[in-house]
């Protein structure tokens, strides 16, 4: 058996452990991004001019600077300057989550704007406040319509998570690099890491598509 194949087989359990770290980072970033992105989307659609401009600036800022710069800025710059002791894993989730919130806010904003305007007016006519109508009527529909966009965001976050190895996060790429530098079988190990990323991407998108089918309302159209 070729030595390169033996190296991959021996390292495979180690790489799979890294996939759990990768999935934890992605899940944390997606959740954090949703918690921040949903209010941003609401503010951009229903807020005043100042709020809309502020959200636009936030989105522009977090979409305009490379991920690696943000990781170094937060981990080696901000945390050190403020004396905050956060692990590389935590910083990775926060930074990826903040960047993802900018993209998720636009996904949700588009979903909200695709809904009929009459729904909010009808809720007001029934005596509901705007906040109650948005939370109970608009947002559930918008989240349902946003699932295809979340699938794309999941794929992007999964690939971006590989950059967090620069901070020492023990995800897939970091473990593949660690083994490769000691066995000198770089190509097969990085290829194996790439295959794991591809499988995780396929599985995640498949789960989100199943979720989309499950929450779809037969005969319902937002057009």
C-alpha positions as CSV (number, residue, x, y, z in Angstrom):
1,X,0.0,0.0,0.0
2,X,1.4,3.4,-0.9
3,X,2.8,5.4,2.0
4,X,0.6,8.4,1.1
5,X,-2.5,6.3,1.4
6,X,-1.4,4.9,4.7
7,X,-0.8,8.5,5.9
8,X,-4.3,9.5,4.9
9,X,-5.9,6.4,6.5
10,X,-4.0,6.9,9.8
11,X,-4.9,10.6,9.9
12,X,-8.5,10.2,8.9
13,X,-9.9,9.8,12.4
14,X,-7.9,12.9,13.4
15,X,-9.4,14.8,10.5
16,X,-12.9,13.7,11.3
17,X,-12.4,15.1,14.9
18,X,-11.5,18.4,13.2
19,X,-14.8,18.2,11.2
20,X,-16.7,18.4,14.5
21,X,-14.8,21.5,15.4
22,X,-15.5,23.0,11.9
23,X,-19.2,22.2,12.2
24,X,-19.3,23.8,15.7
25,X,-17.8,27.0,14.4
26,X,-20.2,27.1,11.4
27,X,-23.2,26.3,13.6
28,X,-22.2,29.0,16.1
29,X,-21.5,31.6,13.4
30,X,-24.8,30.9,11.6
31,X,-26.8,31.2,14.9
32,X,-25.0,34.3,16.0
33,X,-25.4,35.8,12.5
34,X,-29.1,35.1,12.5
35,X,-29.6,36.7,16.0
36,X,-27.8,39.9,14.8
37,X,-28.9,39.8,11.2
38,X,-32.7,39.5,11.8
39,X,-32.9,42.8,13.8
40,X,-30.7,44.5,11.3
41,X,-33.0,43.4,8.5
42,X,-36.1,44.7,10.4
43,X,-34.4,48.0,11.0
44,X,-33.4,48.4,7.4
45,X,-36.9,47.7,6.2
46,X,-39.0,49.4,8.8
47,X,-36.6,51.8,10.5
48,X,-36.1,55.5,10.0
49,X,-33.5,57.1,7.7
50,X,-30.8,57.1,10.4
51,X,-31.4,53.4,11.2
52,X,-31.3,52.4,7.6
53,X,-28.1,54.3,7.0
54,X,-26.5,52.8,10.1
55,X,-27.4,49.3,9.0
56,X,-26.1,50.0,5.5
57,X,-22.8,51.2,7.0
58,X,-22.6,48.0,9.2
59,X,-23.3,45.8,6.2
60,X,-20.7,47.7,4.1
61,X,-18.1,47.4,6.8
62,X,-18.4,43.7,7.5
63,X,-18.7,42.8,3.8
64,X,-15.7,45.0,2.8
65,X,-12.8,43.7,4.9
66,X,-11.2,40.3,4.4
67,X,-12.0,37.6,7.0
68,X,-8.3,37.0,7.9
69,X,-7.9,40.7,8.7
70,X,-10.9,40.6,11.0
71,X,-9.6,37.5,12.7
72,X,-6.3,39.1,13.4
73,X,-7.9,42.4,14.3
74,X,-10.1,40.9,16.9
75,X,-7.8,38.2,18.3
76,X,-4.4,39.9,18.3
77,X,-5.7,43.5,18.4
78,X,-9.0,44.2,20.1
79,X,-8.8,41.4,22.7
80,X,-5.2,42.2,23.6
81,X,-5.9,45.9,23.8
82,X,-9.0,45.4,26.0
83,X,-7.4,42.7,28.1
84,X,-10.2,40.2,27.1
85,X,-9.1,36.6,27.3
86,X,-11.1,34.7,24.6
87,X,-10.1,31.4,23.0
88,X,-9.4,31.3,19.2
89,X,-12.5,29.1,18.9
90,X,-14.7,31.8,20.4
91,X,-13.2,34.6,18.4
92,X,-13.7,32.5,15.2
93,X,-17.4,32.2,16.0
94,X,-17.8,35.9,16.8
95,X,-16.0,37.1,13.8
96,X,-17.6,34.7,11.3
97,X,-21.0,35.5,13.0
98,X,-20.6,39.2,12.6
99,X,-19.6,38.9,9.0
100,X,-22.4,36.4,8.4
101,X,-24.9,38.8,10.1
102,X,-24.2,41.3,7.4
103,X,-25.1,38.8,4.6
104,X,-28.0,37.3,6.5
105,X,-29.5,40.7,7.1
106,X,-29.7,41.2,3.4
107,X,-31.2,37.7,2.8
108,X,-33.9,38.4,5.4
109,X,-34.4,41.9,4.1
110,X,-35.1,40.6,0.6
111,X,-37.5,38.0,2.0
112,X,-39.4,40.7,4.0
113,X,-39.7,43.0,1.0
114,X,-41.0,40.1,-1.2
115,X,-44.0,39.7,1.1
116,X,-47.3,41.5,0.3
117,X,-47.4,45.0,1.9
118,X,-51.0,44.4,2.8
119,X,-50.2,42.0,5.5
120,X,-48.9,44.6,7.9
121,X,-51.8,46.9,7.1
122,X,-54.2,44.1,7.8
123,X,-52.5,43.4,11.1
124,X,-52.9,47.0,12.1
125,X,-56.5,46.9,11.2
126,X,-56.9,44.0,13.6
127,X,-55.4,46.1,16.4
128,X,-51.9,44.6,16.4
129,X,-48.9,46.8,17.0
130,X,-46.3,47.0,14.4
131,X,-43.7,45.1,16.5
132,X,-46.2,42.3,17.3
133,X,-47.2,42.0,13.6
134,X,-43.5,41.9,12.5
135,X,-42.5,39.3,15.1
136,X,-45.6,37.1,14.7
137,X,-46.5,37.5,11.0
138,X,-43.7,38.9,8.9
139,X,-40.6,37.3,10.4
140,X,-41.9,33.7,10.4
141,X,-42.7,34.0,6.7
142,X,-39.4,35.8,5.9
143,X,-37.4,33.1,7.6
144,X,-39.2,30.4,5.7
145,X,-38.4,32.2,2.4
146,X,-34.8,32.8,3.5
147,X,-33.9,29.1,3.7
148,X,-32.4,28.9,0.2
149,X,-30.2,31.9,1.0
150,X,-29.2,30.3,4.3
151,X,-28.0,27.2,2.3
152,X,-25.7,29.4,0.4
153,X,-24.5,31.2,3.5
154,X,-23.8,27.8,5.2
155,X,-21.6,26.8,2.2
156,X,-19.7,30.1,2.4
157,X,-19.2,29.9,6.2
158,X,-18.0,26.3,5.9
159,X,-15.3,27.2,3.4
160,X,-14.4,30.4,5.3
161,X,-13.9,28.4,8.5
162,X,-10.8,26.9,7.0
163,X,-9.1,30.3,7.5
164,X,-9.5,30.1,11.2
165,X,-6.6,27.7,11.4
166,X,-4.5,30.9,11.3
167,X,-5.6,31.5,14.9
168,X,-4.9,27.9,15.9
169,X,-8.5,26.6,15.8
170,X,-8.1,22.8,15.5
171,X,-10.5,22.4,12.5
172,X,-10.1,20.3,9.4
173,X,-7.5,22.4,7.6
174,X,-5.4,22.9,10.7
175,X,-5.2,19.2,11.4
176,X,-4.5,18.3,7.8
177,X,-1.6,20.9,7.8
178,X,-0.3,19.5,11.1
179,X,-0.1,16.0,9.8
180,X,1.2,17.0,6.4
181,X,4.1,18.9,7.8
182,X,5.2,15.8,9.7
183,X,4.6,13.1,7.1
184,X,5.5,15.2,4.0
185,X,2.4,13.8,2.2
186,X,0.9,17.2,1.5
187,X,-1.2,16.5,-1.6
188,X,-3.2,13.4,-0.4
189,X,-3.8,14.9,3.1
190,X,-5.0,18.3,1.7
191,X,-7.1,16.3,-0.9
192,X,-8.7,14.3,1.9
193,X,-9.5,17.6,3.7
194,X,-11.1,18.9,0.6
195,X,-13.2,15.8,0.3
196,X,-14.4,16.2,3.8
197,X,-15.4,19.8,3.2
198,X,-17.3,18.7,0.0
199,X,-19.2,16.1,2.0
200,X,-20.0,18.5,4.8
201,X,-21.2,21.0,2.2
202,X,-23.5,18.5,0.5
203,X,-24.9,17.2,3.8
204,X,-25.6,20.7,5.2
205,X,-27.3,21.9,2.0
206,X,-29.3,18.6,1.8
207,X,-30.5,19.1,5.4
208,X,-31.6,22.7,4.7
209,X,-33.4,21.7,1.5
210,X,-35.3,19.0,3.5
211,X,-36.1,21.7,6.1
212,X,-37.3,24.0,3.2
213,X,-39.6,21.2,1.9
214,X,-40.9,20.5,5.4
215,X,-41.9,24.1,6.2
216,X,-43.3,24.9,2.7
217,X,-47.0,25.7,2.7
218,X,-48.7,23.9,-0.2
219,X,-50.3,26.4,-2.6
220,X,-48.7,29.4,-0.8
221,X,-46.9,32.0,-3.0
222,X,-45.3,35.2,-1.8
223,X,-45.7,36.8,-5.2
